[in-house]
């Protein structure tokens, strides 16, 4: 009788502890449309998107990322990433997985390894290393900062750099520093989950990539005025 009582107490405690642990670390998800915008520039007027979806617990998550550019009824750039994300420190995650570029042609597949988080003074950093077939490699560095004018009005400077380990003539990409993009966007948060914005974006290509661009008769730099929305749920 005594053993039966003790066993019942143990089962109750174990079940309760498991339930409490689940409540403390529930499965969550988020859909983030960071950029959905129209750009007015000298080299076409593209629609640009950048969005993330993640699902998981506090330390372990599955991420899906997508971004691209649509110009004149044609998708000129498109990529997606499927990543496992693991928290390694407060505000910092390591992510690893697969990156697929469907545009421009030909397709490219990469192994992706990223470090994502908040640097001191709340600078958002995303540093990604990509390793592809035939000895291809790439490095992407992204950073942004949110400057709060009011509780609703936010100015966001952004930077992105892309570097490649070798030439990829089929896609018009040269080795070394390939391109840099600087953006400045001013958004108004009607709600935290919905914010239209306006801004300016500057793009420039360098080195062998610039040579490929010139051969196609295009400009190596472009200033674009942008209008778009940022939303999440």
N, C-alpha and C positions, 0 to 999 in steps of 0.2 A: 504494500500500500504506500509506503514511504517513497519507494523508487518511482511509482506511478505519479505521485504528486510532484516530485522533483523533475521528472521528465516533462510533465505538463507545463511547469514553470519555465523550463528551458525553451520549450517550443514557443511559448507565448513571448518570451523575451526576444528570441531570435527573430520571430516574425515582426515584432514591433520595431526592432532595430533596423531590419531591412526596409520596412515601410518608411521609417524616419530618414534613413539615408537617401531613399528615392525622393522624398519630399525636399531634402536639403540640396539635392543635385538633380533637378528634373531635366528632361529632354526639352530643349528650346529650339526655336528656329527664327530666322530673320531673312527678309528679302530687302535688299538695298539697291535702289536705282540711284547711283551716285551722280551720273550724268545722262541726261537725255536731252540733246540740244541741237540747234540749227546754227551753223557757222557760215558767216558771210565773208568770203575771202577772194583773193585775186585768182587762185587756181581752183575754181569751183566752189560750190556752196553745199557742203556735205551735211548730212544728218549723222550725228555721232552718239553712240551709246556706250555705257560702262555700268555693269550691274553685277551684284554678288548675291548668292543664296548660301546660307549655312544652316546646318542642323546638328545638334549634339548636346553634350553636357559641358560642364564648366571647363574641364581639361582637354576633352577630346571632341573634335568636330569634323564634319565633312563639309567641304566648301566646293561650290560651283561658281566659276567666274566666267564672264563673257564680256567682250568689248569689240567694237568694230566701227566701220564708216561706210555710209551709203551715199553714193553720188549719182545723180542723173539716172535714177531707176536701176542702178547696178551697185551691188555690194563690192567695194574695192578692198576692204580689209575686214577680216573676221577671225576671231580666235576664241577658244574656250579652254578652261582649265578645270580639272577634277583633282582635288587635293585633300589629303588627310592633314589635319591641323592639331598640334599638341602644344598646350601652354607650358612654357619652360620657366617663366618668371612673371611677376605682376606686370601686366600690360604687354607681354611679349609672347609671340607664338612662332613655332617653327612649322612650316608647311612643306609637304612633299607629295608629288604625284605626276600627273600627265598634262601636257599642254598640246593642243592641236590647233594649227593655223590652216583654215580652209580657203582663205583669200589673203593675198593674191596667189595665183597658181604658180608653180605646183604646190601641193599641200606639204606641210612640214609638221613633224611630230617631235616632241622634246620631253625629256625628263626634267621636271621642275623642282627646285629646292629654294624656299623663300624664308626670310626672316621678316616678320611683320609686327609692328608695335608702336608704342609711344616713347620717343626720346625725351630727354629733359626739356622742360618748358613746353611740353605737350606738342612737339612736332611729330606728325604721323609719318612713319617711315615704312617703306616696303622695298626690300632688296631681294632680287630674284636671280638665280643662276639657272641657265637652261643648257642642257647637253642633248645634241641631236645626232642624227645619223651622219656617216661619212666625216666624222671629226668636227662637226659644227658645234659651236658654243656661243652663248650670248649672255649678256648681263644687263639687267634692267634695274634702274634706281629711280624710285618715286618718293616724293616728299610733299607734304602740305601742312599748312598751319591755319587755324581758325582764329581770326581776330574779331572779337565781339564788340561791336559799337554799342548795341543795345541787347536786350534779351531776345530780340527777333532779327535784327539786322547784323549780318555776318559777312566779313570780307575774307576770302580764301585765296591766298597765293599758292601756286602749285608748280612743281618742276618734275620733268621726266627725262631721263637719259637712257639711250640704248647703245650698247657696244657689242661688237661681234668679233669672234676669233678668226674668221676667214671670210673671203669673198664668196658671195652667192649670186653670180651673174644672172641666173634664171629669174631671180626675184628683184634684181637691181639693188643689192645690198653689198656694201664694201666692208672690209675689216676695219677694226678700230672704232673710234667714236663715229657712229652712224648718224644719229639725229638727237636733237634736244627740243623740248617743248616746254614753254613757260606760259602759265595761265594766271589770270586774276579775275575772280568771279565774286560778285556781290549778290547775296541772296537775302530774301525776306521770308522768314518762317511764320507763315500764317498759323501753322501748327508745327510741332517738332517733326511730324511725319510728312509734311508737304511744304516745299519751299521753291518758288520760281526764282530765277536769277538772270542777271545779265553780266557780260564781262568781255574780256579781250584775250585772245590766244595767239601766241607767236611760235612758229615752227621753223626750224632750220636744219638742213642736212649738211654733212661734212665729208671730207676725204673722198674715197672711192665711191661712196654712195652719191655724193654730189656730182661726180663725173657721170654716173649712170643716169641721174636725173637730167643733166644738161643734154645728154645724147638723145633723150626723149623730147627735148625742147621745152621742158618745164622749168619753173623757177626753183632755186635752192632755198628760198625762204618765203614765208607768207605770214601776214598779219590778218587775223580773223576776228570779227566781232561776233559774239555768241549770245544766244538767248535760250533758256532751257528750264528744266525742272529737276528737282532732287526730291526723292520720296522714299519712304521705307515703311514696312509693316511687319 
